[in-house]
Amino acid sequence: METDYQPLHRVHQGRNLQRIRQTRNIKQCALAEDSGIPQQTISRYEQMETIPDKAIDKLAAALKVPAEVIRDMEDTDDVTVNIQNNTIENKDSVSNIGYENENQNTFNPIEKIIQLSDEKTALYERMLKNSQDKIDLLEKRMELLERLVEKKR
């Protein structure tokens, strides 16, 4: 008996695209310019559960994120909690629930994914430059050896 794997969470590529775009503070029209996809189409994609692969590749390149982030990031709307009012008032004082000071750290997983992607890109660029420097050094040594061999002839 064969069963299909069904993930627990559905992936909504349109919402993933919208979240990444908003996290990077990029307007749809600016993304349209960078990706070559019309703004109206981007707006429509943000409402779609599945976006065509070619479009995802163009949008990911324009947003400077791996295409897999848009394709595969699970929708986490069901675990979002929004606290509207967190104060308790009594006649003597007002206290905040859950806050010890006003500087609260917030963790946004999309920002972390983008940060890690940027760090990975920077690492690959450094590795590529390091490899190119080694190649240049070896080429110089080869030229020097060739000159020495020709002088000995």
C-alpha positions as CSV (number, residue, x, y, z in Angstrom):
1,M,0.0,0.0,0.0
2,E,1.5,3.3,-1.0
3,T,0.5,6.6,0.5
4,D,1.4,10.2,-0.5
5,Y,3.3,12.3,1.9
6,Q,1.2,15.3,3.1
7,P,3.1,18.0,5.0
8,L,1.6,19.3,8.2
9,H,1.8,22.9,7.0
10,R,1.0,24.1,3.6
11,V,3.5,26.2,1.7
12,H,1.9,29.5,0.4
13,Q,4.5,30.8,-2.0
14,G,2.7,34.1,-2.5
15,R,2.7,34.9,1.2
16,N,6.4,33.9,1.4
17,L,7.1,36.3,-1.4
18,Q,5.1,39.1,0.2
19,R,6.8,38.6,3.6
20,I,10.3,38.6,2.2
21,R,9.5,41.7,0.1
22,Q,8.0,43.6,3.1
23,T,10.9,42.5,5.4
24,R,13.3,44.0,2.9
25,N,11.2,47.2,2.7
26,I,10.8,46.8,-1.1
27,K,7.7,48.1,-2.8
28,Q,6.0,46.0,-5.5
29,C,6.9,48.5,-8.2
30,A,10.6,48.4,-7.2
31,L,10.6,44.6,-7.3
32,A,8.9,44.8,-10.7
33,E,11.7,46.9,-12.0
34,D,14.4,44.7,-10.6
35,S,12.8,41.4,-11.7
36,G,11.3,42.4,-15.0
37,I,7.9,41.2,-13.9
38,P,5.0,43.6,-14.1
39,Q,3.8,45.0,-10.8
40,Q,0.2,43.8,-11.4
41,T,1.6,40.3,-11.9
42,I,3.6,40.5,-8.6
43,S,0.5,41.6,-6.8
44,R,-1.4,38.6,-8.3
45,Y,1.5,36.2,-7.4
46,E,1.4,37.4,-3.7
47,Q,-2.2,36.1,-3.6
48,M,-1.4,32.7,-5.2
49,E,-0.5,29.6,-3.3
50,T,1.8,28.4,-6.1
51,I,3.9,30.7,-8.3
52,P,5.5,29.5,-11.5
53,D,9.1,28.4,-11.1
54,K,10.6,30.8,-13.7
55,A,8.9,33.7,-11.9
56,I,10.2,32.5,-8.5
57,D,13.8,32.4,-9.9
58,K,13.5,36.0,-11.2
59,L,11.9,37.3,-8.0
60,A,14.4,35.5,-5.7
61,A,17.3,36.9,-7.7
62,A,15.8,40.4,-7.4
63,L,15.2,40.0,-3.7
64,K,18.7,38.4,-3.2
65,V,17.4,35.3,-1.5
66,P,17.6,31.6,-2.5
67,A,14.6,30.5,-4.6
68,E,14.0,27.7,-2.1
69,V,13.0,30.2,0.6
70,I,10.1,31.4,-1.5
71,R,9.3,27.8,-2.7
72,D,9.5,25.9,0.5
73,M,9.1,28.1,3.6
74,E,6.1,26.8,5.5
75,D,3.2,29.0,6.3
76,T,3.2,29.8,10.0
77,D,0.1,32.0,10.3
78,D,-1.5,29.5,12.7
79,V,1.2,30.1,15.4
80,T,1.2,33.9,15.3
81,V,0.2,35.6,18.5
82,N,-0.6,39.2,18.7
83,I,-1.0,40.8,22.1
84,Q,-3.1,44.0,21.8
85,N,-3.2,45.1,25.4
86,N,-0.9,43.9,28.1
87,T,-1.4,46.2,31.0
88,I,-3.2,45.7,34.3
89,E,-4.5,48.7,36.0
90,N,-5.5,49.1,39.6
91,K,-6.0,52.2,41.6
92,D,-2.5,52.2,43.0
93,S,-0.4,51.4,39.9
94,V,-0.2,50.2,36.3
95,S,1.9,47.2,35.5
96,N,2.9,45.7,32.2
97,I,2.6,42.0,31.8
98,G,5.6,40.2,30.4
99,Y,7.8,43.4,30.0
100,E,10.7,44.2,32.3
101,N,11.9,47.1,30.2
102,E,10.8,48.9,27.1
103,N,13.6,47.4,24.9
104,Q,12.2,44.1,23.9
105,N,13.9,41.8,21.4
106,T,11.7,40.5,18.7
107,F,12.7,37.6,16.5
108,N,11.6,37.5,12.9
109,P,12.5,34.2,11.3
110,I,12.3,35.7,7.8
111,E,14.9,38.3,8.7
112,K,17.1,35.5,10.1
113,I,16.8,33.5,6.9
114,I,17.7,36.6,4.8
115,Q,20.6,37.4,7.1
116,L,21.9,33.8,6.8
117,S,21.5,33.9,3.1
118,D,23.4,37.2,2.8
119,E,26.2,35.7,5.1
120,K,26.4,32.6,2.9
121,T,26.6,34.7,-0.3
122,A,29.4,36.8,1.3
123,L,31.3,33.7,2.3
124,Y,31.1,32.2,-1.2
125,E,32.3,35.5,-2.6
126,R,35.3,35.5,-0.2
127,M,36.0,31.8,-1.1
128,L,35.8,32.7,-4.8
129,K,38.2,35.6,-4.4
130,N,40.6,33.5,-2.4
131,S,40.6,30.8,-5.1
132,Q,41.2,33.4,-7.8
133,D,44.1,34.8,-5.8
134,K,45.6,31.3,-5.6
135,I,45.1,30.8,-9.4
136,D,46.8,34.2,-10.1
137,L,49.8,33.3,-7.9
138,L,50.2,29.9,-9.6
139,E,50.0,31.5,-13.0
140,K,52.8,33.9,-12.0
141,R,54.9,31.0,-10.8
142,M,54.3,29.1,-14.0
143,E,55.4,32.2,-16.0
144,L,58.5,32.5,-13.9
145,L,59.3,28.8,-14.3
146,E,58.8,29.0,-18.1
147,R,61.2,32.0,-18.3
148,L,63.8,30.1,-16.3
149,V,63.5,27.0,-18.5
150,E,63.9,29.1,-21.6
151,K,67.0,30.8,-20.3
152,K,68.6,27.5,-19.6
153,R,68.0,26.3,-23.2
